């Protein structure tokens, strides 16, 4: 990644974002201050039970309700798979013994951010969800076809970056191959 140079100075550190500034030489030789933002990386889960996709219908204070994949920020010292497993467990009460990385999304523009997307097959409820105080989550279940053709297309489905990654993974030419790979037993 690395759009923010190593010599940049952190001028603000919040809970989720860090703002950096650095001097940048322009084409005419003058200097300007450039800025960039780093966001904590995140991990998301396309949770499956057989040929069904399980996802979150979520409410947070001050926002309209929306649909999304289970997921959230990667904590310090945690890798993306551990974060995905933790987020699935916390937000849905489910676990899986069958995980695969679908891909990593790296942001473009002025915000450095990585989102890892995992597929978790054979998801099962193993305990009660452990939601943050600012979350209300209802687990929804639809067929993979309905998820691809309807759920992802709804305007209230969050994470545009992940939509594109999922659509690309399930494009018409590769859908049958990927579907067989995702649904096959190891």
Secondary structure, DSSP 8 states (H G I E B T S, - for coil): ---S-TT-EEEEE-SSEEEEEEEEE-TTS-EEEEEEEEE--EEEEEEEETTEEEEEEEE-TTS--EEE-EEEE--TT--HHHHHHHHHHHHHSEE-SEEEEEEEEE--TTEE-EEEEEEEES-EE-S-----TT-EEEEEEEEHHHHHHTGGGSTTB--HHHHHHHHHHT-TTTHHHHHHHHHS--
